[in-house]
Amino acid sequence: MGLGGRRGMVVKASSSPDSAEPNAQIAPLRMESPIGQFLSQILISHPHLVPAAVEQQLEQLQTDRDTDEKKEEPSASGTDLVLYRRIAEVKASERKRALEEILYALVVQKFMDANISLVPAITSSADPSGRVDTWPSQEDKLEQIHSAEAHEMIQNHLALILGNRSGESTSVAQISKLRVGQVYAASVMYGYFLKRVDQRFQLERTMKVLPSASDGDKSSIEQTVGDDTRPSGLGDSYQAASSHPEVSSWSGGISPGGFGSGIKPSRLRTYVMSFDGETLQRYASIRSKEAVGIIEKHTEALFGRPEIAITPQGTVDSSNDELIKISFGGLKRLVLEAVTFGSFLWDVESFVDSRYHFVMN
């Protein structure tokens, strides 16, 4: 959650007669790279053309990368070599940012295809009650995107976060904005993980090779989720996820009647518990730095950059953190969107990698 100050994706529509109004805002994150700004315009005017536009941009990125790789480093040392390497670093950084924004544009386009509007940047509310959740719930649309097995797991995830308040959609609570942002980022990564394992589950079920989970597998799961499995480059958002109750629930670590008392057995959950520790660790990881980067940037664009200080004792001082008024229905909407964002991110990351290889693991 800790990258530069970004607010909204505000782009000007093209002159096409069927384009949207200028300065339309369709997602919290502002596109900054030339490729990202180009895709932003297409998202506004002709969102159905985004995949084709992405294909063209990826072909160009591949051509540029191949050209750079064929260039030989200057044999001489000194200024020429330093300059050559610096140019190469800048180009690699530009490609990484372009890839992040390609991923983001494709995720936004998938929300648009499903006729679901993303929650706008959360700022001080003009509502008389002070609530920030003035957006539509769209719960049915968000839930229909996922398979029946994944839907069961998402309901467990919601039970962990909302506890026994999940049915009180109109009740309002005053909550730390930082905490809500952490839960959102954790839910994005949970959705990414859930889509990854559900895809494998559905394939093995179709092939009729599903394994039988045993109680003995629980110890390896507990050991795995207790380790720091984060890939290099993952920031504060993952730390929020790793301390989230959803993680410890895999090993049954929540006390009875406590925060995770709403957990129910499900077929997909049983399937995941059949994984050995190494497999679970691999599936719980975000595969690319670009996907990690877009999770962090999207979360920060949505909730703002938190003002956090470290105390002399080494703990986090969040005394300056803003408190927001939000209903439990609004929290549920945020979590469902985050899980869906993570699910879509897995899909588009796989699609982009099939055209332009960048996923390392």
NORPEWO-V424964 format. One line per field, one symbol per residue. ss: DSSP state (H for helix, E for strand, C for the rest). phi: phi as a letter, one per 40 degrees, with the letter a starting at -180 (. if undefined). psi: psi as a letter, one per 20 degrees, with the letter a starting at -180 (. if undefined). Layout:
ss: ???
phi: ???
psi: ???
This chain:
ss: CCCCCCCCCEECCCCCCCCCCCCEECCCCCCCCHHHHHHHHHHHHCHHHHHHHHHHHHHHHHHHHHHHHHCCCCCCCCHHHHHHHHHHHHHHHHHHHHHHHHHHHHHHHHHHHCCCCCCCCCCCCCCCCCECCCCCCCHHHHHHCCCHHHHHHHHHHHHHHHHHHCCCCCCEEEEEHHHHHHHHHHHHHHHHHHHHHHHHHHHHHHCCCCCCCCHHHHHHHHHHHHCCCCCCCCCHHHHHHHCCHHHHHCCCCCCCCCCCCCCCCCHHHHHHCCCCHHHHHHHCCCCCHHHHHHHHHHHHHHHCCCCCEECCCCCEECCCCCEEEEEHHHHHHHHHHHHHHHHHHHHHHHHHHHHCCCCCC
phi: .bbdcbbbcbbccccdcccccdgcbbaccccbcdccccccccdccadccddcccdccccccccccccccccccdcccgcccccdcccccccccccccccdccdcccccccccccfbccccdcbdcccdcgcccccccfccccccccccccccccccccccccgccccccccbbbbccccccccccccdcccccccccccccccccccfbccbcbccccccccccccccccccgcbcdcccccccdcccccbgcccdgccbcccbcaccccccccccdccccccccccbcccdccccccccccbgcccbbbcdcgcccbcccccbcaccccccccccccccdcccccccccccccbacaccb
psi: jlqroqeqnoqprrjphjrrqqkqoiqhppphqggghghghhhggmhiiggghggghhggggggghghhipqqphqabgggggghgggggghghhghggghgggghgghhghhjlppqprpoapqiphijqimjqqgkggghhihqrhghhghhhgghhhgicjjhimhippqoqphggghghgghhghghggghghhggghghghilkprpqqhiihhhggggiirnjprpipbhghhhhhjqhhgihhjkipqpibhkijpqqrghghghiiqrgggggghjqphqhgggghggggghhgirpqopqprhijrpokhjpqpqpqrhhhggggggggghghghhgghgggghhhopiph.
